[in-house]
């Protein structure tokens, strides 16, 4: 049901932490979690060091007597999370598990599942099925991802991201005599569109699905942070040692930005999905999905600067 750990992307050394602490990234998560209803039993998939749990607490999304279970495959990140939330040791729990196999979770008991910035790294179909399995009928799944092939690159920014990676490849060749390895192909994490995600969610048992986009502008500081993120470097320059790939990408950032006369940043888009697990008997009790759709409209994408 789940791919072996050694064949799955991971950040055992938590190289994502700097990037996920960038203000724009925190704002993306804050906006995503603003959609969540007050809940008592919450499952946070791909919890990392607990950024989404922080948002749930700060936005008063957790009801009295709440219980939150955070799952991730990164044991180092989970260790950090346990320390961070030690004051909630009787209510917030962290365990190692894949999104596709939350074996510790009983079926149909969760009031809310959050799944932020990671579904594109999983076996998506199975991840949706697991989210549906653990949710109570009539309760929501909320997720986001910067990797949908129709929403990730607003305003033609795909070409600019491509230029940055191409410059890094040239630097790797000219300075280190290295080429990206054909034996280490990058993972196709952009294979699904927002409509594909909606279809997969429907097939897994979700309905009343709303999808929107948050646009952000990533500055040089943001770009340098993502270039130190191991998962990004492995995807951009597959087969090249992390330290070298990171340095090549960092060198490429200012050169790429220097070519952009009109702005010193790059735009990126985050898909946000809000979906209910339902059964026929609960359909009449659901909140009006139009209220959520208005907040994350595809035609009126929210921008964070």
C-alpha positions as CSV (number, residue, x, y, z in Angstrom):
1,X,0.0,0.0,0.0
2,X,2.9,2.3,0.7
3,X,6.2,2.7,-1.1
4,X,9.3,1.7,0.9
5,X,10.8,4.5,2.9
6,X,14.1,4.4,1.0
7,X,12.3,5.1,-2.3
8,X,10.3,8.0,-1.1
9,X,11.3,11.7,-0.9
10,X,12.3,12.7,2.6
11,X,14.1,15.4,4.5
12,X,15.7,13.5,7.4
13,X,17.9,16.6,8.0
14,X,14.8,18.9,7.8
15,X,16.3,21.1,5.1
16,X,12.7,22.4,4.4
17,X,12.5,24.2,7.8
18,X,14.1,27.5,6.5
19,X,11.8,27.6,3.5
20,X,8.6,26.8,5.4
21,X,9.4,29.6,7.9
22,X,9.4,32.3,5.2
23,X,6.6,34.8,5.8
24,X,4.8,34.2,2.5
25,X,4.7,30.4,3.2
26,X,3.3,30.9,6.7
27,X,0.7,33.2,5.1
28,X,-0.3,30.5,2.6
29,X,-0.8,28.0,5.5
30,X,-2.7,30.6,7.5
31,X,-5.0,31.4,4.6
32,X,-5.6,27.6,4.0
33,X,-6.4,26.9,7.6
34,X,-8.7,29.9,7.9
35,X,-11.2,27.7,6.0
36,X,-11.3,25.0,8.7
37,X,-14.4,24.6,10.8
38,X,-14.0,24.3,14.6
39,X,-13.1,20.7,15.2
40,X,-12.4,18.3,18.1
41,X,-10.5,15.4,16.6
42,X,-8.0,16.5,13.9
43,X,-5.5,14.5,11.8
44,X,-2.7,16.5,10.3
45,X,-1.0,14.6,7.5
46,X,2.6,15.4,6.6
47,X,2.7,17.4,9.8
48,X,6.5,18.1,9.6
49,X,7.3,20.2,12.7
50,X,3.7,21.1,13.2
51,X,3.2,24.4,11.3
52,X,-0.4,23.6,10.5
53,X,-1.1,22.6,14.1
54,X,0.3,26.1,15.1
55,X,-2.3,27.7,12.7
56,X,-5.1,25.6,14.2
57,X,-4.2,26.8,17.7
58,X,-3.6,30.4,16.7
59,X,-6.9,30.6,14.8
60,X,-8.9,29.0,17.6
61,X,-10.0,26.1,15.3
62,X,-9.7,23.5,18.1
63,X,-12.7,22.8,20.3
64,X,-12.4,22.2,24.1
65,X,-11.2,18.7,24.8
66,X,-9.6,18.6,21.3
67,X,-7.2,15.9,20.2
68,X,-4.7,16.3,17.2
69,X,-2.7,13.5,15.6
70,X,0.2,14.6,13.4
71,X,1.7,12.1,11.0
72,X,4.9,12.3,9.0
73,X,7.7,10.1,7.7
74,X,10.4,12.4,9.0
75,X,11.4,11.2,12.4
76,X,13.7,14.2,13.0
77,X,10.9,16.6,12.3
78,X,8.5,14.7,14.5
79,X,11.0,14.9,17.3
80,X,11.1,18.7,16.9
81,X,7.3,18.8,16.9
82,X,7.0,16.8,20.1
83,X,9.3,19.4,21.9
84,X,7.4,22.3,20.3
85,X,4.1,21.1,21.6
86,X,5.2,19.5,24.8
87,X,2.7,21.6,26.8
88,X,-0.1,19.7,24.9
89,X,1.3,16.2,25.5
90,X,-2.1,14.9,26.5
91,X,-3.9,16.3,23.4
92,X,-1.4,16.6,20.6
93,X,0.3,13.4,19.4
94,X,2.9,12.7,16.7
95,X,3.6,9.4,15.0
96,X,5.6,8.2,12.0
97,X,3.4,7.1,9.1
98,X,2.8,7.5,5.4
99,X,-0.1,9.5,4.1
100,X,-1.2,6.4,2.2
101,X,-1.4,4.2,5.3
102,X,-2.4,5.9,8.6
103,X,-2.6,2.5,10.2
104,X,-2.9,3.9,13.7
105,X,-6.1,5.7,12.9
106,X,-9.6,4.1,13.2
107,X,-12.1,4.6,10.4
108,X,-14.6,7.4,10.5
109,X,-13.6,9.2,13.7
110,X,-11.8,12.4,12.5
111,X,-13.7,15.7,12.4
112,X,-11.0,17.3,10.1
113,X,-8.1,16.1,8.0
114,X,-5.5,18.7,7.0
115,X,-2.9,17.8,4.3
116,X,-0.7,20.7,3.4
117,X,2.2,21.0,0.9
118,X,2.7,17.3,0.5
119,X,0.0,15.4,-1.5
120,X,2.0,15.8,-4.7
121,X,4.8,13.7,-3.0
122,X,2.6,10.8,-2.3
123,X,0.6,8.1,-4.1
124,X,-2.2,10.5,-4.6
125,X,-5.1,8.1,-5.2
126,X,-4.3,6.1,-2.0
127,X,-3.8,9.3,0.0
128,X,-7.2,10.5,-0.8
129,X,-8.7,7.1,0.0
130,X,-7.0,7.1,3.4
131,X,-8.2,10.6,4.2
132,X,-11.8,9.5,3.3
133,X,-11.4,6.4,5.4
134,X,-10.5,8.2,8.6
135,X,-13.0,11.1,8.3
136,X,-16.5,11.1,9.7
137,X,-19.2,11.5,7.0
138,X,-20.0,15.1,6.5
139,X,-16.6,16.4,7.7
140,X,-13.9,18.1,5.6
141,X,-10.5,17.5,4.1
142,X,-8.5,20.7,3.6
143,X,-5.3,20.6,1.6
144,X,-3.0,22.8,-0.5
145,X,-0.2,22.2,-2.9
146,X,2.2,24.3,-5.0
147,X,2.4,21.6,-7.6
148,X,-0.6,21.5,-9.9
149,X,0.2,21.8,-13.5
150,X,-2.5,24.5,-14.2
151,X,-2.2,26.7,-11.1
152,X,1.5,26.5,-10.0
153,X,2.8,29.0,-12.5
154,X,0.5,32.0,-12.9
155,X,1.4,34.9,-15.2
156,X,3.7,32.8,-17.4
157,X,6.2,32.2,-14.5
158,X,6.9,28.6,-15.5
159,X,9.5,29.9,-18.1
160,X,11.3,32.0,-15.4
161,X,11.6,29.0,-13.0
162,X,12.9,27.0,-16.0
163,X,15.6,29.6,-16.6
164,X,16.8,29.5,-13.0
165,X,17.1,25.7,-13.2
166,X,18.8,25.9,-16.6
167,X,21.3,28.4,-15.3
168,X,22.1,26.1,-12.4
169,X,22.6,23.2,-14.7
170,X,25.1,25.3,-16.8
171,X,26.9,26.2,-13.6
172,X,27.1,22.6,-12.5
173,X,28.6,21.7,-15.9
174,X,31.0,24.6,-16.3
175,X,32.3,24.7,-12.6
176,X,32.1,21.1,-11.6
177,X,32.0,19.1,-14.9
178,X,28.7,17.6,-13.8
179,X,25.5,16.7,-15.7
180,X,22.1,15.8,-14.2
181,X,21.9,12.0,-14.0
182,X,19.6,10.2,-16.3
183,X,19.6,7.4,-13.8
184,X,18.0,9.6,-11.2
185,X,15.0,11.1,-13.1
186,X,13.2,13.8,-11.2
187,X,9.8,12.9,-9.8
188,X,6.8,14.0,-11.9
189,X,5.1,16.0,-9.1
190,X,3.4,18.3,-11.6
191,X,1.4,15.5,-13.4
192,X,-2.0,16.5,-12.0
193,X,-4.1,19.5,-12.7
194,X,-6.5,21.0,-10.2
195,X,-9.3,19.2,-12.1
196,X,-7.4,15.9,-11.8
197,X,-7.2,16.4,-8.0
198,X,-10.9,17.1,-7.9
199,X,-11.7,14.0,-9.9
200,X,-9.4,11.8,-7.6
201,X,-11.1,13.3,-4.5
202,X,-14.5,12.5,-5.9
203,X,-13.4,8.9,-6.7
204,X,-12.2,8.5,-3.2
205,X,-15.6,9.5,-1.7
206,X,-15.5,13.3,-1.4
207,X,-18.1,15.7,-2.7
208,X,-19.0,19.4,-2.6
209,X,-15.3,20.1,-3.6
210,X,-14.1,23.7,-3.8
211,X,-10.8,24.5,-5.4
212,X,-9.0,27.9,-5.4
213,X,-5.6,29.4,-5.8
214,X,-3.4,31.6,-3.7
215,X,-0.8,33.6,-5.7
216,X,2.5,34.6,-4.0
217,X,5.5,36.5,-5.0
218,X,8.8,34.9,-4.0
219,X,11.7,37.3,-3.4
220,X,15.4,36.5,-3.7
221,X,15.4,35.5,0.0
222,X,12.5,33.2,-0.6
223,X,14.2,31.7,-3.7
224,X,17.4,31.2,-1.8
225,X,15.6,29.4,1.0
226,X,13.9,27.0,-1.5
227,X,17.3,26.3,-3.1
228,X,18.5,25.0,0.3
229,X,15.6,22.7,0.5
230,X,16.8,19.2,-0.3
231,X,13.7,18.0,-2.1
232,X,13.8,21.0,-4.4
233,X,17.5,20.6,-5.3
234,X,17.0,16.8,-6.0
235,X,14.1,17.6,-8.3
236,X,15.9,20.4,-10.1
237,X,19.3,18.7,-10.5
238,X,18.7,15.0,-10.1
239,X,21.7,12.8,-9.4
240,X,23.9,15.7,-8.4
241,X,25.2,15.8,-4.8
242,X,23.0,18.0,-2.6
243,X,25.7,20.4,-1.5
244,X,26.8,21.1,-5.1
245,X,23.2,21.3,-6.5
246,X,22.3,23.7,-3.7
247,X,25.3,26.0,-4.5
248,X,24.6,26.0,-8.2
249,X,21.0,26.9,-7.6
250,X,22.0,29.7,-5.2
251,X,24.4,31.1,-7.7
252,X,21.7,31.0,-10.4
253,X,19.1,33.0,-8.4
254,X,20.7,36.5,-8.7
255,X,21.6,35.9,-12.3
256,X,18.1,34.9,-13.2
257,X,16.6,37.9,-11.3
258,X,19.0,40.3,-13.0
259,X,17.3,39.3,-16.3
260,X,13.9,40.4,-15.0
261,X,13.8,44.1,-15.5
262,X,10.2,44.5,-14.4
263,X,10.4,42.8,-11.0
264,X,12.8,41.2,-8.5
265,X,10.5,38.3,-7.7
266,X,8.8,35.2,-9.2
267,X,5.2,34.3,-8.9
268,X,4.0,30.9,-7.7
269,X,0.5,29.5,-7.2
270,X,-0.9,27.3,-4.5
271,X,-4.0,25.2,-5.0
272,X,-6.3,25.0,-2.1
273,X,-9.0,22.3,-1.9
274,X,-11.9,22.0,0.5
275,X,-13.9,18.8,0.3
276,X,-16.5,16.9,2.3
277,X,-16.7,13.2,3.0
278,X,-20.4,12.4,2.6
279,X,-23.0,9.8,2.6
280,X,-26.5,10.1,1.2
281,X,-28.0,10.4,4.7
282,X,-25.7,13.4,5.6
283,X,-26.1,15.4,2.4
284,X,-28.9,17.6,3.8
285,X,-26.8,18.5,6.9
286,X,-23.7,19.9,5.1
287,X,-22.7,23.5,5.3
288,X,-23.3,25.5,2.2
289,X,-20.1,24.9,0.1
290,X,-20.7,28.3,-1.8
291,X,-19.5,30.1,1.4
292,X,-16.1,28.4,1.1
293,X,-16.0,28.7,-2.7
294,X,-16.4,32.4,-2.4
295,X,-13.3,32.6,-0.3
296,X,-11.0,30.6,-2.6
297,X,-12.4,31.5,-6.0
298,X,-10.4,30.3,-9.0
299,X,-11.5,33.3,-11.0
300,X,-10.5,35.7,-8.2
301,X,-7.3,34.3,-6.9
302,X,-6.0,35.7,-3.7
303,X,-2.5,37.1,-3.8
304,X,0.0,37.4,-1.0
305,X,2.9,39.9,-1.4
